[in-house]
Amino acid sequence: MEEQKIQVKKALDERLMLGALIDLARKKLVPVHKHTIWYYLGALLLILFMIQMVTGPILLFYYKPAAETAYQSVAEIMVKLPYGWLIRSVHHWASNLMILIAFVHFFSTFLVKAYRRPREFTWLTGMVMFLLVLFLGYTGYTLPFDERAFFALNVGTDMPGAIPVVGQYVLEFLRGGAQVGAHTLNRFFALHVGVLPLALLAVLAIHIILVQMHGMSVPVSIEKKAREEKKKIPAKPMFPHFVWHDAVNGLVLVGLLFTLAICMPSELGSVIDYLKPAPVGVKPDWFFLWVYQILKWIPTYVLGIEGEVVGITGLALAAVVIFCAPFVDWKSQRNERSPLFTAFAVVSLLVFLVCTAIGFFF
């Protein structure tokens, strides 16, 4: 029996090169310091993405992507399909947790200046993935084509419509016309199940390769202290230390995910009434509440320019600065403290938290 196990292990190793992968993981060292906890977020995001790639196609077998059938098909998934409500709830909560952890991962890497040389392209691919995750969440939110989704489509597609010059073209492309309707659902379905997942997979592959090539970033303060003390930064092999940590974190995450799915299952809103006005206080989903609240505070006109145009333009410029941080934060590139970008990151975090809280509770 023992000899058969050895033969099976040898056969698998010969074909899958498991031994070589484990050796590579043993050789890969991960820095150990007070910020090491943030390194675990990437694995959690990968686990949630894999859950989405399993639950999504299951729902796709029963979902009917047409304005006349979408709502009814989702209702049937929840009522008639065995454990359909659980599968949909797991998919829903995995999406929300993925977006939440993506925000935490973004702010943690921004604050520790993880974009420093030679990780500029790692940062760029991470930012692209962050945007793709947000749009995946938004497009998925609209697919039930219930009342909430209908007004979310109207509000969400109005925002890019405020972009100067190209806004109207973007709006009509997303809606499939001037108004939200059947063509809009088809566009968002295609984006959610085809374009965005494939794009995310491609960028994710590049991002993982870059992380393996350049390793984990170490905060400027840790590097500076190590240089001053003429010591090496402590490190541990990825296998088995960090692999086991990721496994335990993943189990806890899956437990939390199923607890949320069972205790707070995903709901289905009311049927769309096209003649009904938008409900009072209609809001986007939580991960876009901060944008909604900022635009809500801006006056109708600012120096003769529409307030929404000013707000969208300002937010776009801030996003460009963050996206291009590796190329404009020269102090961090010289491994020096960068108070300006630290302050910018802290202010961005506070704006996100405060605006999201106000938008949610008021």
N, C-alpha and C positions, 0 to 999 in steps of 0.2 A: 504493500500500500504506500509506504514511504517512498519507494523507488518510483512508483507511478506519479506521485506528486512532484518529485524532482524532474521527471521527464516532461510533465505538463508545464511546469515553471520554465524549464529550459526551452520548450517549444514556443511558449508565449514570448519569452525574452528574445528569442531569435527573430521572431516576426514583428514584434512591437517595440523592441529595443527598450524595454522597461528599465533594465539595469543601467543603460546609458543615461536615460532621463533622470533616474534617481542619483546617479553619480554627478550629473550636471547640477541638480538641486543641492547636493551636498557641497559642491564647490562654490555655489553662489552664496555670498555672504550678505546678510541684511544688517545694517547699522542698528545698534541698540542704544537708545537714549530716551529722554523724557517725552519726546514726540513720536516714539515708535508706534504708539497706538493708532496713529492715523494711517499707517501702512496697511492696516487690515481692511480698510474700506473698499479698496479695489476688488478684493476677493468677494466681498459681500455683494457688490454690484454685479459681478460676473455670475454668482449663484442666482440672483434674482432675474438676470437676463435669461439664464438657462430655464428657469421656471416659466418665464413668459414664452419662451420658444416651445415649451411643451403644452401649456394650457391654451395658448393662442390658436394653434392649429386644431385642437379639439373643438373649441368654440366655432372655428371656421367651418367645420363640417356641417353645422346646423344653422349658421347665420345666413340670412338671405339679404344681400346688399342692394336693396331697392327701397325707395321711399315708401312704397305701399306695403312692403313685407318686413322691413327691418324690425320695427317695434314688435310685431306679432312673433317673429322668430326668436327674439330675445326673451319674450314672455314664455314661449314654449320651452326654451332652454332651461329656464328657471323652474318651471312647473312640471313639465313632462319628461325631460331628460333625467335619468337617474343620476343624482348628485350634480346635476347641472348647475344648481344654485351655488354649490360649493366650488365648482371649477371656475365659474364666473367671478365669485367673490375672491378666490385666490388670485385670479388674474388681475382683478381690480386693485387689491391691496398690495400685490407685488409691484404693480405700476407705481402706486403712491409711495411705497417704501423705497423703491428704486430712485424716484425723483428726490425724496427727502435725503437719502444717503448721497446722491449726486451733489446736492447743494452743500452738504457737510464736507464732502471730499473737495469740492471746488474751493470753498472758503479756507479749508485747512491748507491746501497746497498754495493758495494765493498768499496767505499770511506768512508761511515759512519760505516763500520765494522759491518754490520748487522748479521754477522755469529757468533757473540759472544755467549757464553753459556747463555741459553740452546738451542740455535737455530742452532746448527751445522748441524743437519739433514734437517732443513728447507733450509739452504744454499745448501746442496748437491742436494736436489730435485729440487731446483731452477736452479742450474747449468745444471742438466740433461734436464730439460724443455727447457732451453736456447739452448742447442745443438739440441734438437728435433725440435724446431721452425726453426732453421737455415737449417736443413736438409729437413724439410717440404718445405721450400721456394725453396731450390735448386732442389729437385725432381719435384716439381710442374712446375718449370721453363722449365724443359726438356720435359714435356708431349706433347706439340704441335708437337714435332719432326720436327721442321722446321730447317733451316740452323743454326740459332743461338743456338738452343737446341743441335744440333748435335755436334757442336764444343765445346759447354759448357760441354757436356758429355765427350768428349775427354780430355779436359783440366782438368776437375774436377776429373775424375777417374785416371788421371795420377798422381795426388798429393799423394793419399794413396799408389800408386805403388812405391813411393820413400821411404816408410817406411822400415827400415832394417828388414831383415829376413822374415817378414810376408807380406810385401808390395805386392809382385806378386800375392799371394793368394787372398788378399783383392781386388786387381784390377780385377782379373779374376772372382771373385764372383760378383762384381758390374756390370761388363760388360756382364757376362754370357758367357765369352770366352776371347780370346786374343784381339779382336777388338770390337769397338762399332758397334752394329747392332740391329737386331730385338729383340734378347734376352735381350739386355740392356734396351730397352724401357719397356719390360715386367717386368724386375726386378724393375725399378724405379716406374712403375705404382703400383706394389704390395706394395712397400715401402710407396708411397704417400697416397694411399687410404686405406691401411690395417694396416700395421705394425706400422708406425709412429703415426697416429692418436690414435690408441688404446693405444700405449705406453704413449702418451702425456696425454690422459684421465686418465690413471691409476696413473701416477706420479702427475698430477694436483690434483686429489682427495687427495692423501697423503699430498701434499704441503698445501692445504687449511686447512686440519685437523690440521696440525702442526702449521699453522699461528693462528688458533683459539685457540689452546692449549696454545701457548707461547706468543701470542699478538705481537704487533709491536715493533721492536727494536728501541731503543733511542740512538743517537750518544753519544760517550764517553764524549765529551765536555759538553753536556747537563746534563748527569748524574752527572758528577763531580761538575758542578756548583750548581746543586740541593743539593748535599751532603754538599758542603761547606756552602751554605746558609741555610741548614737544612729545606728545603722546598720540598714539593711534586711537581712533574712535572704536570702541568695542563693537564687535559684530558676531553674529551667530549664523550657522548654516541655515538655508531655507528649509532643508529636510534634515531631521524631522521636526525641528523646533517650530518654525512658522507654519508648516503644513498642518501640524496638529492643532495649532491655534486657530488656523482658518477653518479646519474641520469642526472644531467645537463652536466657533462663532457662527458657522453655517447652520449647525443643528439648532442653536438658540434662535437664529433668525427664522428658520423654517417653523419652529414651534410658535414663535410670535405671529408669523404670517397666518398659520392655520387658526390660531386663537382669535385673531381679528376677523378672519373670514367666517368663522362659526358664530362668534358673539355679535358681530356687526356686519351681516351679509350685505352685499351690494344690492341697492334698491333700483327699481325701475320707476321713472317718473310718469306723469300723466301723458295721455295721447295728445299730439299736437293739434291745437285749434288755430288755424291760420288767421282767423278773424279776431282772435283774442289779443289784446294789447300785452306788451311785455309786463310781467308781474313787477310790482313795486320792489325795489331793492335787488333786482336780478344781478348776480355777480358771476365772474368766471370761477373756475376751479381754484383751489387754494394756492397752487404753485404760480398762478398769474395774478393773485390778489394784490401783490405789491405794485405791479404795473397799473392795475385798475385804480388803486388808491392814489398813486402819484398823479395820474391823469385827471382824477376826480378833483384834486386840489388846485389844479392849474386853472386860472381864469379863462373865460370864453375866448378873450383876445389878449394877446401880449404884444404891445408895440405894433398893433395893427395886424398881427399874424394870428391865425387860429391857434388857440391854446393846445389843442390835440396835436397839431403839427409841431409846435414847439416842444411838447413833452416827448413825442416819439423821436424827434430828432436828437434831443438831449440824451435820452436813454440809449439811442443807437451810438452816439459819440462815446458815451461811457463804456459801452460794450466793446467798441473798437479799441479804446485805451487798454482795457483788460486783456483783450485778445492779443494785442501787440506788446504786452508788458515785457516780454523777453528782450525786445528791441529798443525799448525806451527807458527801462530801469537800468541805467548805466552803473549805478552804485552797486546794485546787487550782482551785476555781471563781473564786477571787480572784487566780489566776495566781501563787500562792505555793507554796513547797515544802511538801510534806505528808509528813513523816517517818513518821507513823502508818500511812498507806496504802501507803507505799513498803515499810515493814517487813512489812505484811500481805501484799503481793504477793510479796515475797522468800520469806517463810515458806511461802506457798501453793505457790510454785514448788519449794522444797526438799522439802516434804511430798510433792508429786506425784512428783518424781524419785526420792527415797529409797524411798518406799512401793512405787512401780512396780518399782524394781530389786530390792528384797527379795522382793516377790511373784513376780517372774519367776525369780529364781535360787534361792530357798529354798522 
